[in-house]
Each structure stands twice: as C-alpha cells, then as structure tokens.
Amino acid sequence: MTFKIRNFIKSNTKITNKHFILLMLLLVTTFRGVSAQAIQDRTITVYGSALKTSSDATYKTDITLSLDNNYYSDSPCKTLEELKAKFFEEVKKLNIDTKRFIIDDLAYVATGYRKDGTILHFETKSKDEILKITTIRMAQVMPSYVQVKYSMTDAEIAKLTKDALKDAKKNAEMVAEAAGEEIDKVYAISSYDYGGSSYWTSLNAEEGSFRLTVVYKLKD
C-alpha cells in the first residue's frame, strides 16, 4: 500500500494539498483496521440456563353460556338470565363468590353463536378453585381450558441469574477444554428473559428455563 502511494506521488509532481490529505487518511484508516484486527480478543460464547420455580401463580379460565348448546338436555334453559342463575347456583355450592366472574357479552358476540349467551371470565390464585370451576357439568355451559401465569420476584430472578451463570461457566469450561483452551473472565452477558417474568401459558406446560448468553475471554 505504501509503495503504491509513493509511486503515485512521484508520478504526480503537481499533487495538491487536498490530494495529500486524502492519501494520508487512507493510510491511517488502513493501519487502524489492521491494528484492530490484530488486538481482537479471543472469546467463547455459551448458553446457561436455570429451571424456573415460581411460587406465585395466577389461574384463569373462560366459561361460555349459550342457549345454542341444548342438544344433550331434556329441559334446556329458555332465557340467558335463567341459564346464568342456574350456573351461579352451582358456583355458590362450591363456596365461590359469583361477583368474581366478569361478564363479557362482546366476546360472546365474536364467537358466532346465533342464540343468546355470554362469556364469563374467572381468575384466581387458588389452583383448587380453578379446578372446581372446571368440574361444573351443565348443559349449555362450556368451560374453556385453564391458563396459568407465573410471576417472579426480583429475588427469584437474581437467584435464577446466579444459577444460569454457574451453568454457563460449566459449559464454557467444557467447550474450552475440548478445544485445548482455558477460559479467563466474563466478557459480556445478555438475556431475552429479563422483563418477561410473567406470561400466560397452558396449565400442563412446564414453567420453562431462564436463559443467559455469556461470552468468556480465553486466556492467552
């Protein structure tokens, strides 16, 4: 690069100051790129995880009441008010306050049923309560599947982070040893699981894992 620039300068005796500055900038940029590449740190990237075990869970389900669903009843309800009254009688037998149900007529309209009906939303912190609600068997009543939302405290997230870091270090040491290397110190940490401490999922689904991406520097 230097040889070519010198030849260019020699062959252009009338080179201006502007041309000279541009050439010098080209030299500086070239050498800077080479230097940055030469001093680039050697690193290894691994993943670490820890199983989520939150003690704070919220359960919810939707119950559809519809006059359309009268195929298996000898005496179906004729009005929506009669159907709601019978359903809430069954709820009271379970010692659950009927005022905790949220009536959503608009959501029912979106289902496409032709006859009158409604959808009842119910949330609770008690797994026993949600299971009781889903055991109600009535004509013209359709319980939906149960969803659960696990919420983690700051202390739980901090513990998960430490456990995931330990797992990441173990994985980094194993990979480095296989490559004939030795890890030094943590270079960078990232995770997409922060900020997602609570979300709705299936009742049968596992809580999942808390994941970290960790970059370690390798010893020279």
Number of C-alpha atoms within 10 A of each C-alpha: 8 8 7 9 15 11 10 13 14 11 10 10 8 8 12 9 9 8 10 13 11 10 14 12 10 14 14 10 11 12 11 12 10 10 11 10 10 9 8 8 14 11 17 19 17 18 20 23 20 20 14 18 16 16 10 12 16 18 22 20 19 22 19 19 23 24 21 14 18 16 10 10 11 8 8 17 18 11 13 17 12 11 21 17 11 13 19 16 12 16 16 11 9 13 10 15 11 14 9 12 16 13 16 15 13 10 13 18 15 8 11 8 14 10 12 16 23 21 24 19 16 19 18 15 14 12 14 9 15 19 13 13 18 16 9 15 12 17 20 21 21 17 18 14 12 19 19 23 19 18 18 18 13 10 9 15 17 12 13 22 20 14 17 23 22 15 18 24 20 15 16 23 18 14 17 17 12 10 9 7 15 18 21 13 12 16 14 12 14 12 14 10 12 12 7 10 17 16 11 15 15 13 15 9 9 11 16 11 15 22 24 23 17 21 21 24 17 18 12 9
